[in-house]
Amino acid sequence: MARILILYSTTDGHTIEICKRIKQTLENHDVELADLKDTPSLTAGTFDKIVIGASIRYGKHQPLVNEFIAGNQALLDAHPNAFFSVNVVARKPEKNTPETNPYLQKFLGKISWKPQLLGVFAGKIDFPSLGFFDKQMIRFIMWMTKGPTDPEAIVEFTDWDRVDEFGRMVAEL
Ligand SMILES: Cc1cc2nc3c(=O)[nH]c(=O)nc-3n(C[C@H](O)[C@H](O)[C@H](O)COP(=O)(O)O)c2cc1C
């Protein structure tokens, strides 16, 4: 039974939901989830595969994602590994693959780690839970990009079949 570590970076929790779904897909594996905020220290031999998932906020993953990758690249490279990004631009069919998602491409250009498997998933917008500034900003961005702007809307764009498919690909790494 392969031991798989899924590390995540989230602001509002949707990336954790995606990690939990990946864990379900990997039901025959020993899967552990850990928040990058808790600065997990990796030791060689503890896990067989490592997956990192992170959400985008105002154009970037949280800085701790880059920091963790830079500090642990040798260990990441020593394991089968994968990375996925969560953002709402990925709701657009022309921006929903690792090759076409601008945030993922920009991120990959800034790090020297080359994940063996890449994923990109559309996230969720929960307007009522946002503070005044973020709500207005996201409504404006959504208006600009022809998305939902209703301040009461909770919209989940995630295609869960694609998450399941990614989970199956992690199993095959
Ligand atoms: C304040 C804020 C800023 C965001 N900025 C972006 C952005 O620049 N580009 C984008 O595609 N999605 C953006 N998003 C959408 C998030 O990536 C999406 O809501 C995702 O599901 C968040 O995942 P999390 O809950 O794990 O943090 C933003 C969301 C919020 C609330």
The ligand as a Tripos MOL2 file, in Angstrom:
@<TRIPOS>MOLECULE
LIG
   31    33     1     0     0
SMALL
NO_CHARGES

@<TRIPOS>ATOM
      1 C1         -9.8170   37.3670   -2.4340 C.3       1 LIG1
      2 C2         -9.7420   36.3750   -3.5540 C.ar      1 LIG1
      3 C3         -8.8540   36.5620   -4.6040 C.ar      1 LIG1
      4 C4         -8.8090   35.6440   -5.6730 C.ar      1 LIG1
      5 N1         -7.9560   35.8770   -6.7080 N.ar      1 LIG1
      6 C5         -8.0030   35.0450   -7.7870 C.ar      1 LIG1
      7 C6         -7.2140   35.3270   -8.9300 C.ar      1 LIG1
      8 O1         -6.4370   36.2640   -8.9810 O.2       1 LIG1
      9 N2         -7.3430   34.5020   -9.9940 N.ar      1 LIG1
     10 C7         -8.1820   33.4130   -9.9840 C.ar      1 LIG1
     11 O2         -8.2730   32.7120  -10.9980 O.2       1 LIG1
     12 N3         -8.8990   33.1010   -8.8990 N.ar      1 LIG1
     13 C8         -8.8330   33.9050   -7.8090 C.ar      1 LIG1
     14 N4         -9.5840   33.6310   -6.7130 N.ar      1 LIG1
     15 C9        -10.4050   32.4110   -6.7020 C.3       1 LIG1
     16 C10        -9.7980   31.3270   -5.8200 C.3       1 LIG1
     17 O3         -8.6640   30.7660   -6.4130 O.3       1 LIG1
     18 C11       -10.8730   30.2850   -5.5730 C.3       1 LIG1
     19 O4        -11.8890   30.8940   -4.8110 O.3       1 LIG1
     20 C12       -10.3840   29.0360   -4.9000 C.3       1 LIG1
     21 O5        -11.4480   28.1030   -4.8050 O.3       1 LIG1
     22 C13        -9.8400   29.3550   -3.5090 C.3       1 LIG1
     23 O6         -9.3590   28.1640   -2.9420 O.3       1 LIG1
     24 P1         -9.0990   28.0810   -1.3710 P.3       1 LIG1
     25 O7        -10.4530   28.1780   -0.7100 O.co2     1 LIG1
     26 O8         -8.4770   26.7380   -1.1790 O.co2     1 LIG1
     27 O9         -8.1780   29.1900   -1.0080 O.co2     1 LIG1
     28 C14        -9.6480   34.5040   -5.6530 C.ar      1 LIG1
     29 C15       -10.5340   34.3170   -4.5790 C.ar      1 LIG1
     30 C16       -10.5900   35.2410   -3.5530 C.ar      1 LIG1
     31 C17       -11.5720   35.0210   -2.4310 C.3       1 LIG1
@<TRIPOS>BOND
     1     1     2 1
     2     2     3 ar
     3     2    30 ar
     4     3     4 ar
     5     4     5 ar
     6     4    28 ar
     7     5     6 ar
     8     6     7 ar
     9     6    13 1
    10     7     8 2
    11     7     9 ar
    12     9    10 ar
    13    10    11 2
    14    10    12 ar
    15    12    13 ar
    16    13    14 ar
    17    14    15 1
    18    14    28 ar
    19    15    16 1
    20    16    17 1
    21    16    18 1
    22    18    19 1
    23    18    20 1
    24    20    21 1
    25    20    22 1
    26    22    23 1
    27    23    24 1
    28    24    25 2
    29    24    26 1
    30    24    27 1
    31    28    29 ar
    32    29    30 ar
    33    30    31 1
@<TRIPOS>SUBSTRUCTURE
     1 LIG1         1 GROUP 0 **** ****
